């Protein structure tokens, strides 16, 4: 491998799966850990939305075309079906009460699974019009739910149900925790995807898959956003899916067709994890929150690393 990236360090493949593009990837201990990816499951049609649930000691993820949510048990290694049909679910997250929040592409809604297993619809419309196909969500400490709404699930019948967009745009929304109002907070995207807050919740990061960019916005006290700016752009046409922070403020991005990218807080691409399939999503989990779970094409991978995911809510 050759080329000049970051601070001028030549590309270097280290310990089997880590590509060092900037020396901070090495000095920050990002390239230390397992030297190979562990395959936990390889029977999905298109795997997405991994979420580690500490209370269950399980990892759940969406198999969108097969319309199911699967689960992997950390203690036994067994894989089973958590939910089917699942509304062609995509992204999954937890709220502050440990309840499952799911973006259902096929049902064109965001739902919450209560502790008794019942499902509550949090949002299915904006301004009286049906949502496109909610993709990913994040919950802020005030209980508000923020989610992206591209049109991926209505383009074809493969990951949802083919339909025309009623809204006519691809936006990011906020669900008010008190009134349940769905408010538009950011627009102008080609394909909004991953959403995540900085540790202090003063910034919201949004990946635009179709544009190959990651945007960052300042969050105002009233829950509105600044105009925002580009945090990172994919190299050589790389597009991004979901994004996650570690506890030292580095941003890790699922880079479609280019593994997992790691960015310094200043936006510099430090390195990447090489994955043999097209990466769709990542998350941190395990008892120490230092096990990276990666969904890619048909498979669920894991890698115990030396960095730790951002503190769990």
N, C-alpha and C positions, 0 to 999 in steps of 0.2 A: 504494500500500500504506500502511496506517496502523495505529496501535496502539502500545502501550507495552510494551517487553520489556527485560529486563536492567536496565541502569543508567538507563533512561529515554529512550534514543535512539530516535527514530521509525524504523520499518522503512524501509530504503532498498535498492533494487536497484542494485548497483554493478557496472560492467564486464560487464554482460550476464547473468551467471549467479550472482552472489554476492548474497545478501540479508543485509544488516548489521542485526543486532538488538541489538548491544552494541558500544560503540566499541572494545573490545578485539579484536574481529574485524578491525577496520581497522588499529589500531596494532600488532597482532601479525602483520601482513602476510598474514593468512589470505585476504584478498580480492584478492590480486594474482596474476596468472597468465593463462592462456589466457582469452579472452573468449567462447569458445564451446566446446561439447562436441564432440569428434571421435568420429564413429561408426566403430568398427573392424569391427563385424559386426552384422547385423540379422536373422539367420536362425534364432535359437533359438526354442523354444516357451516355456520359462521358464528364464532364465539365472540361475545361482547360483554361489557358491563360487570367485571368481577368485583365482588365486595366481600371482604373478610368480616365475619360476625363474631366478635370475641366471646359473647355469651354462649354461642353454639359450638365454638371451636370448629367452625366450618367456613368454607369459601363457596359463595353462590355466584353463578354467572348465567348470562342469557345465551341461548342458542336460537338466534332470531328466526331463521327460515323454518326451523323445526317447531317453532312456537312453544318453547318450553324454557323454564329456568332449572338449571342443574345445580347440584351441590356436592362438594367434595368434603369428606370428613377427615379432619386433621389427625385424629387419633387412630383411625382404622385404615385410612387411605381409600375407602370405598366411595363410589360415585353413584348417586341416585337422582331421581327427579324430584325437585322441590315443588314445581307447579306446572301444570299443563291442562288446558291451553293457558297461555300467559299473555295474550294480547300482543304477540310479537314484541315482547319486552326488549328494551335496550339497556340504558344505564340504571344502576341501582345504588342507593346510598342509605344511610341511617339518619334519623332525626335525633334530637337531644334526648328523647325518651326511649331510644333503641328500637323504634319502629321502622320498618322497611319502606322506603320511598322508591317507586319504580316508574320509569318512563315507558309507557306502552305505545310503541309505534303503531301497531295495528289498530288499537282502540282509540288512538289519537288523544291520549289523556295522561295525566300524572296521578298516581294513586298512592295511598298509604295502607299498608297492611297492619291492622291493629294487633294487639297482643293476643286476642282471642282468635285471630285468623281471618276475621272479616276484612273486607276491602272497602276503603273510603275513597271516593273520587275527590281529589283536591282541585283539579283544573281540567276542563275539556274544551273550553271556549275562551276567546278573547274578543271583547266588544261584540258579543252575540254570534261570532263566527267560529266554526270548529277549528281547533288547532291543526297544524299540519301533521307532525309526527314527532312528539317530544323525544329527545335523544339522551340528554344527561342532566343531572341536577346536583345541587349542593344546598345544604341547610346552614343558615347563619345562626349565630347565638341567640338572636331575638326570636327565633322560630320561623322566620320567613324562608320560603323555598324558592330558589332561583333555578330556572331551567332553560335549556336551549330548545329551539323548535325549527329544525331544518325541514326539508321536504323529502328526505331519503325514503321514508316509509310509504309515501304515496306515489313515488315515481313508477314503481312496478308492483307486481304481486309477490315478489320474492321475499321481501322483508316486511310486508304489511299488505295493504290493499290499495290498488291503483285508484287514484282519484285526483280531481283538480283541487288546488289550494283555494280555500275560501278567503283566506287572509290576503293572499297574493304577495307575501313577503316571508322572509326567514329571520326570526328575531330571537331575543332573549327576554324572558319575563320574570316577574317576581310575584309570588303569592303572599299576600298579607296574612300574618298569623292570627290576626284578630277578626278582620272583616272578610277574609278569603278572596278579596279583590285580586284579579289578575292584572298586573300593570306592566306595560311595555317599558323596559329599561334600556335596551340597546337594539339598534337596527342597522341596516346597511350591509348585512352579511350575505355571502354567497351560500355558505353552508355551516352555520354555527354548530359547534359540537361540544367539546369538553369545557366544563366550567369549574373553577376552583377559587377560593378566597386565599389571600395571603394570611399568615399567622395572626396578624392583628386585625384582620378583616377590613382593612382600609383600602384594599385593592381587590378587584375582581378580574381574573384572567379568563379569557375566552379563546378557544381555538376555532379558527374558521377553516374547516377541512378543504373546502372547494377553492379557497384563495391561497392556501399554503402559508397561513400566518397565525401567530398567537398575539392577541390584543390584550392590553391591560388598561383598566379604568379605575379612577379614584371613586370611592363610595362616599357619598355625602351623608350627613346625619339623617336626612329625611328618606334615605333609601334610594335616591336617584344616583345616576352615574355621571361622571365627567365625559367629555367627548372621547377620551381615550387616545392611545397611541399604539404603534406596533412594537411588541416586545421582541419578537423573533420571526424570521422568515425561513421556510424550509430550503435547504440547499438542493440544488439540482432538481427542482420541481417536487421535492418531498412535501407531502401533505400530513397534517396532524389530526389525530383523533383525541382521546382524552388526555388530561394532564393532572399531575400530582406533585405536591411539595414534599421534600424531606425536612427534617427538623433543623437544618442549617440554611434553609431558604433557597436551596437549589430546586429548579423546576425540572421534573422528569416528564417527557412527552412520548406518547405512543406515536411513532412516525411511520405512517403507512408505507410499507415497502423498504424501510430503512432502519428497522430495529427500534430501540428505545433511546431517545436523545436525552442528554443531561445539560441543563443550562445554568450558568452562574446567575446570581441575582442581577448582574449588570447586562444580561442578555447574551453573553458569549457562550457558544456551543463548546462545552468542555470535552465531551466524549459520548460514546454510545455503547449500548449492549447489542451484540449481534444476535439476531434471531433468525432461524431458517425459514420461518413462514411470515406472512404479512401481519404485523402487529396491529391489533385494533384497540386494546385497552390495557391499562396497568393499574395495580393498586398495591399498597403495602399491607402486611398482615403478619400473623403469627404472634406468639406470646410476647415477643420483644419488638414487634412491629418492624422487623428488619428482614422480612421475607417478601421479596417482590413476586407478585403473581402477574402473569402475562397471558392475555388471551390473544391468539394469533391464528387466523384462518380456522382450521378445524380443531385446534389443540389448546389445552391449558397447560402452561409451563410455570415453574417456580425457580427462584434463585435466591439463596440466602446470601445477603450482601452485608457490607460493613457499615453502610449508612442506615439511618433509621427514618421511617416515615414521619411526617408531621404528626404531632400529638392527636390522638383520637378525640373526637368530641365527647 
